[in-house]
Amino acid sequence: MYKTNTASVFSSWSTITSPASFQINGVATLDGTVVYVVGASGNVYKYSGTSWTKQMSSVTSESLYSISMVSNNEVFISGGANFVAKTINGGTTWSTLSVFTSGTTTYTRPPHAISMLTSSVVLVGSASGSIRQTITSGVKWTDATSLASSAGRSILCLYVFSSNVGIAGE
């Protein structure tokens, strides 16, 4: 892993020792001091500025693809077989969330993208082309939109800028 904190437009990068030998699929930080990474086999690690700590032991063995945070304590992660989880205490405990089951509809392709606007407002995009949203910190989820998954649309990246502006990519 690498980080930069130079004023000359990312011209100088320094190495952060990687937490382990697994594929890192997502990274999140607010200031470069506390860093979370997610990756293959359910790996979640937190960097405290000096060392890495493994998070979420044996909560999932599925690959994780995305991570988003609004504070060093409030973090959402997604990936695997409809797996979404959150922590509100810096990774001490994690809660798994039922995001992709809605009435009689079960979304069959994994969530690849997640973006937090606030601790309450979170959007999750899936490989099936749907975007789910919560305004209740993950208690209740609703459809934000569904792109044409039959046309091969997958939400692989997602970023929410404000309460009415966001961007999703495939």
Backbone torsions as a table, in degrees:
resi	resn	phi	psi	omega
1	MET	NA	155.9	-179.6
2	TYR	-136.6	154.2	173.2
3	LYS	-142.0	157.1	176.8
4	THR	-133.9	146.7	175.2
5	ASN	-147.1	37.3	178.7
6	THR	-95.5	156.4	179.9
7	ALA	-82.5	-9.1	-175.1
8	SER	-97.1	56.8	172.3
9	VAL	49.3	60.8	172.3
10	PHE	58.6	35.0	-177.5
11	SER	-84.5	-14.7	-178.2
12	SER	-128.8	126.6	-178.9
13	TRP	-120.8	141.7	174.3
14	SER	-117.0	158.5	-176.8
15	THR	-89.8	135.4	167.6
16	ILE	-107.3	126.2	179.5
17	THR	-57.0	129.1	-179.2
18	SER	-66.3	146.3	-176.8
19	PRO	-69.0	-29.9	-177.9
20	ALA	-169.8	177.2	-179.7
21	SER	-95.3	77.6	174.1
22	PHE	-141.7	160.1	179.7
23	GLN	-72.9	123.8	177.3
24	ILE	-90.5	122.5	-178.3
25	ASN	-103.7	-21.9	-178.0
26	GLY	-150.1	148.9	179.7
27	VAL	-141.3	143.5	177.8
28	ALA	-144.1	141.0	174.7
29	THR	-157.4	156.1	175.9
30	LEU	-102.0	-32.4	-176.4
31	ASP	-141.1	5.0	-180.0
32	GLY	86.8	-8.3	178.8
33	THR	-86.0	-55.9	174.4
34	VAL	-97.4	124.4	-177.0
35	VAL	-129.3	134.2	172.6
36	TYR	-111.7	141.6	172.5
37	VAL	-130.3	148.3	174.6
38	VAL	-127.7	155.3	179.9
39	GLY	-169.9	-154.6	-176.1
40	ALA	-58.5	150.9	174.9
41	SER	57.8	31.8	176.3
42	GLY	73.3	17.4	-178.1
43	ASN	-73.4	129.4	172.5
44	VAL	-133.1	124.4	178.1
45	TYR	-126.9	149.4	177.6
46	LYS	-122.6	129.3	177.7
47	TYR	-101.5	126.2	-175.5
48	SER	-99.0	10.1	-177.0
49	GLY	104.1	-20.5	178.6
50	THR	-132.5	-28.8	-177.6
51	SER	-151.6	162.6	179.2
52	TRP	-98.7	143.1	175.6
53	THR	-128.0	128.9	177.2
54	LYS	-70.9	135.2	179.1
55	GLN	-110.2	159.8	169.9
56	MET	57.1	45.5	178.7
57	SER	-55.2	125.8	174.9
58	SER	55.0	29.2	173.0
59	VAL	-81.1	-38.5	175.2
60	THR	-150.6	150.5	173.8
61	SER	-108.3	0.5	178.7
62	GLU	-72.5	151.4	175.1
63	SER	-66.7	139.7	177.0
64	LEU	-105.0	139.9	-172.4
65	TYR	-114.3	-26.6	-171.4
66	SER	-144.8	154.1	-179.2
67	ILE	-148.5	144.1	177.4
68	SER	-146.2	147.1	-178.9
69	MET	-143.3	151.1	174.4
70	VAL	-117.1	-11.1	172.8
71	SER	-154.6	171.8	178.6
72	ASN	-67.1	-14.9	-179.6
73	ASN	-102.2	-28.1	-174.5
74	GLU	-104.3	109.3	-173.4
75	VAL	-138.4	136.7	171.8
76	PHE	-115.4	143.7	176.9
77	ILE	-131.7	155.9	178.9
78	SER	-147.8	159.6	176.7
79	GLY	155.7	-164.9	174.7
80	GLY	53.2	-150.8	-178.5
81	ALA	-86.3	83.1	179.6
82	ASN	60.0	35.4	-176.9
83	PHE	-94.4	122.8	172.6
84	VAL	-136.8	134.6	178.9
85	ALA	-141.1	161.5	178.2
86	LYS	-141.3	154.8	169.9
87	THR	-128.1	146.1	175.5
88	ILE	-120.7	5.1	-178.3
89	ASN	-130.1	37.1	175.4
90	GLY	70.9	21.5	176.0
91	GLY	97.2	1.6	176.9
92	THR	-62.5	-45.1	174.5
93	THR	-133.0	151.3	179.5
94	TRP	-128.0	143.2	176.4
95	SER	-115.2	129.7	174.8
96	THR	-84.4	146.0	-173.8
97	LEU	-121.3	144.8	176.5
98	SER	-93.1	88.2	-175.7
99	VAL	-93.4	-42.0	-169.6
100	PHE	-103.7	30.9	169.3
101	THR	-126.4	121.1	-175.0
102	SER	-138.6	104.8	-178.6
103	GLY	60.7	-117.3	180.0
104	THR	-98.1	1.0	-178.1
105	THR	-96.5	126.0	171.9
106	THR	-118.1	126.5	-179.6
107	TYR	-83.0	127.3	-169.2
108	THR	-97.1	-9.2	-179.0
109	ARG	-110.3	146.7	-168.8
110	PRO	-68.7	152.9	173.9
111	PRO	-75.3	121.1	-177.4
112	HIS	-105.3	-13.5	-173.1
113	ALA	-139.0	142.7	178.2
114	ILE	-146.3	142.2	178.4
115	SER	-146.6	129.5	178.2
116	MET	-102.5	130.0	171.1
117	LEU	-91.1	-44.7	175.7
118	THR	-141.1	-178.1	176.3
119	SER	-64.8	-23.9	-179.6
120	SER	-93.6	-35.3	-172.4
121	VAL	-100.5	113.8	-177.4
122	VAL	-137.9	138.9	174.4
123	LEU	-119.0	142.2	179.0
124	VAL	-128.5	127.9	177.4
125	GLY	-106.9	140.7	-177.0
126	SER	-112.8	164.2	177.4
127	ALA	-69.3	-10.7	176.5
128	SER	-89.7	2.7	175.5
129	GLY	94.0	0.4	-178.9
130	SER	-95.5	151.6	173.1
131	ILE	-122.3	124.0	178.7
132	ARG	-106.4	150.9	-178.6
133	GLN	-135.5	151.9	171.2
134	THR	-131.0	146.2	170.8
135	ILE	-121.4	12.6	-176.7
136	THR	-124.7	33.9	179.4
137	SER	58.3	27.5	176.1
138	GLY	98.0	1.9	179.2
139	VAL	-71.5	-47.4	-179.6
140	LYS	-126.4	136.9	-179.1
141	TRP	-122.1	142.9	176.9
142	THR	-134.3	162.8	176.2
143	ASP	-72.7	127.8	172.4
144	ALA	-88.0	-42.8	177.2
145	THR	-168.7	164.6	173.2
146	SER	-136.2	118.2	176.2
147	LEU	-84.7	169.2	-174.5
148	ALA	-71.1	86.3	-179.9
149	SER	-64.6	-28.1	177.9
150	SER	-68.0	-20.0	177.0
151	ALA	-90.8	11.6	176.8
152	GLY	85.2	18.6	-179.9
153	ARG	-77.4	132.8	174.8
154	SER	-134.1	135.7	175.6
155	ILE	-89.7	106.6	-176.8
156	LEU	-105.0	-18.5	175.6
157	CYS	-147.7	148.6	-173.1
158	LEU	-153.7	135.3	176.0
159	TYR	-144.4	128.1	179.6
160	VAL	-104.3	123.9	-177.8
161	PHE	-93.9	-36.4	-177.8
162	SER	-154.0	-176.4	-177.8
163	SER	-67.6	-12.7	177.8
164	ASN	-136.1	14.8	177.4
165	VAL	-134.3	123.6	176.3
166	GLY	-150.8	170.8	178.7
167	ILE	-141.5	139.5	179.1
168	ALA	-129.7	143.5	179.6
169	GLY	-129.1	158.2	179.0
170	GLU	-119.3	NA	NA
